Amino acid sequence: MPKDAVLLIPEPDGENDLPTCGVKPGYYNSKQMLDLIEKHKNDADAIHFIADMLETGDVENDGFAEMIRKNHHDPSAITRIIQICRN
């Protein structure tokens, strides 16, 4: 696992299964994660899935995942969140 990884998208369960919501499996650093969210901003299911994968179960650390999940149906809100994170 890369030292700067903040997100892991797991491989599909079955050998012939497609990636969940079309989200490419692998490790993502912060920049790659924002790129991934931006790429899928128009796909509410993919954004919800990414938020689920970001969740740690620790309320103090899950604010970003909750914010993404809360706005998963609003591509313009997702865009604003990404812009804020990049600045």
N, C-alpha and C positions, 0 to 999 in steps of 0.2 A: 504494500500500500504506500503510495506517495506521502511524504511528510506533510505536504500542504493540502491534502484531500479534506474536503468538508462535506462531500456528498458521495454516497455509493449507490448506484443504480444496479440492482442485482441482475444476473443473467436469468433468462426465462427458465421455468422449472423443467419443461420438457425439451428434448433435443431439437425437435422441429417446431417448437413454439416461437411465436413472434415476440419481440420486446413489448412489455406492458406499455400501452398507450403510444407506441412508436418511439419511446424514449430509449436512446442508445445506452446499453449497459456500460458500466465502467466507473472509475473514480474521477471526480471533478474537483478542481480547486475553486476558489471563490470566483475568479473571473470566468472560468468555464461554466460554473453553475449559473451565473447571471446570463451568459450567452445562451445556455440551454433553456432557461426560463423564458428569455426573450424569443427564442426560436418557436416555443410552444405556446406563446401568450394567447393565441386564438383558439386553443384546444383546452377547454375547461377541465376535461378529464385528465389530460397530461399534467396540467398545473397542479391539480389536486393530488395526483400521484407523486409528483416531485415534492410537494409539501409533506406528504406522508413519509417519504424517504428522508426528509430533513429532520423530522421530529425525533427528539431524543428521549422524551418522557420526563424531562426536567423542565418544569414551568419557567425557571429562570433563563433557560437557554432556548426555549421554543417560540419566542416572540416572532421571529422572522417566518418560521413555518406557519404559524397561526395567521399572520398577516397575508401571506400568499394564499393560504387556503380560503380565508375569508373573502378574498377578491378574485378567486379563480374564474368566475364568470364575467369579469370585467377587464378586457384586454388593455383599455386605457389606464386603469388603475395599476395593472401589472407593469405597464411601461413606466409610469411615474415611480413606482417602487424601484425598478431597475435603475432609472436615472439617478434617484437619490442615493442608492448604494454605490454607484460608480463615481459619485462626486465626493 
